[in-house]
Amino acid sequence: MTIEEKLTELNISYEEVEHPAVYTVEEAQEKVPQIAGIGCKNLFLKTHKKEYFLYMLKEDKQVNLKALSETLGVTRFHFASPESLEEILGIIPGSVTPLAIINDKENKVTVVLDKELKGKKVLVHPNRNTATLSLQYEDLVKFIKSENHKLIEI
């Protein structure tokens, strides 16, 4: 099932634009056509205990991984490898998105969302970096819950 099919099944409305492949926030700012919503960055993180987290926040916000791990009460974070990204979420670097949990059948990933996004439209990839979706934050939460993944809002 594609992301678009799953969103339709959940009665989640979205807008989608196609574009050249983007691998960074900076490339997205240059190549993604105008679409309503807040640009976001998504970090795929892991702890020494092999706990995985996908953290979504505004594209211009800085992240202190040590402080984040303390806030979440876990051992210090490191960026997960591209191999882990592909193995667990079935996507490649540049395509990181909370929507990729649809591929995490073992529920290994905890999704962490920045509360600053609450009540706003957010921009996410539909598991490929050649398209961008605009959807309401609350609909993203609905999607995450439908996939039975742990969700933390900070």
C-alpha positions in Angstrom: 0.0 0.0 0.0 1.3 3.4 -0.9 1.4 6.3 1.6 -1.2 8.1 -0.5 -3.5 5.0 -0.4 -3.1 4.8 3.4 -3.9 8.5 3.9 -7.0 8.1 1.7 -8.1 5.1 3.7 -7.7 7.1 6.9 -9.7 10.0 5.3 -6.7 12.3 5.6 -6.6 15.1 3.1 -3.2 16.2 1.7 -1.7 18.1 -1.2 1.2 16.6 -3.1 3.8 18.0 -5.4 6.4 16.2 -7.5 10.0 17.6 -7.8 13.6 16.6 -8.5 15.2 14.4 -5.8 16.3 16.4 -2.7 18.6 15.1 -0.1 18.9 18.1 2.3 16.7 20.8 3.7 18.7 23.3 1.7 18.0 21.4 -1.6 14.3 21.2 -0.7 14.1 24.9 -0.2 15.5 25.4 -3.7 13.8 22.6 -5.6 10.4 21.9 -4.0 7.6 24.0 -5.6 5.6 26.3 -3.3 3.2 24.2 -1.2 1.4 25.3 2.0 3.1 24.1 5.1 6.2 24.3 7.4 9.3 22.7 6.0 10.6 20.1 8.4 13.7 18.1 9.0 13.6 14.5 10.1 16.4 12.8 12.0 16.7 9.1 12.3 18.5 8.4 15.6 19.5 5.5 17.7 20.9 4.8 21.2 23.6 2.4 22.2 20.9 0.1 23.2 19.7 0.0 19.6 16.5 2.0 20.3 15.4 3.9 17.3 13.8 7.3 17.1 12.6 9.5 14.3 12.6 13.1 15.3 10.6 15.7 13.2 11.1 19.4 13.8 11.0 22.7 12.0 13.7 22.9 9.3 15.4 25.9 10.8 15.6 24.6 14.4 18.9 23.5 15.8 19.1 20.1 17.7 21.3 19.3 20.7 21.3 15.5 20.7 22.6 15.3 24.2 19.8 17.5 25.5 17.3 15.6 23.4 18.4 12.2 24.8 18.2 13.6 28.4 14.6 15.0 27.7 13.5 11.5 26.5 15.3 9.7 29.3 17.5 7.5 27.0 21.2 6.9 26.5 22.9 9.3 24.2 21.8 9.6 20.6 23.8 9.0 17.5 22.6 9.2 13.9 21.5 5.8 12.7 23.2 4.3 9.6 21.8 4.4 6.1 21.7 0.6 6.3 19.5 0.8 9.4 17.3 3.4 7.7 16.8 1.1 4.7 16.4 -2.1 6.8 13.9 -0.7 9.3 12.1 1.9 7.4 12.6 0.8 3.8 13.8 4.2 2.7 17.1 5.9 1.6 18.8 9.0 3.0 17.0 12.1 1.8 13.6 10.4 2.1 13.3 10.3 5.9 9.8 10.9 7.1 7.5 9.8 9.9 5.3 8.2 7.2 8.0 5.6 6.7 6.8 3.8 9.9 4.4 2.1 7.6 7.3 -0.1 6.7 8.4 -0.8 10.3 6.3 -3.9 11.0 8.2 -4.7 14.2 7.5 -1.2 15.7 11.2 -0.5 16.4 10.9 3.2 15.9 9.5 5.8 18.3 8.3 9.0 16.6 9.1 12.2 18.3 7.3 15.4 17.1 8.2 18.9 18.0 5.1 20.6 19.6 5.9 23.8 17.7 4.3 22.1 14.7 1.0 21.4 16.5 -2.0 23.0 14.7 0.0 23.7 11.5 0.4 22.2 8.1 3.6 20.3 7.8 5.6 19.1 4.8 6.8 15.5 4.6 8.0 13.1 2.0 5.8 10.2 1.0 8.7 7.7 1.5 10.5 9.1 -1.6 12.5 12.3 -2.0 10.9 13.2 -5.3 7.6 14.3 -3.9 6.4 16.4 -0.9 3.1 16.2 0.9 1.4 18.9 2.9 -0.9 17.7 5.6 -2.2 18.9 9.0 -0.1 18.0 12.0 -3.1 16.4 13.7 -3.5 14.1 10.6 0.1 13.1 10.9 -0.6 12.1 14.5 -3.6 10.2 13.3 -1.5 8.3 10.8 1.2 7.5 13.4 -1.4 6.2 15.8 -3.0 4.1 13.1 0.4 2.3 12.7 0.5 1.5 16.4 3.8 3.3 16.9 4.9 5.1 20.1 4.5 8.8 19.7 6.2 11.4 21.9 5.5 15.2 21.5 8.1 17.5 23.0 
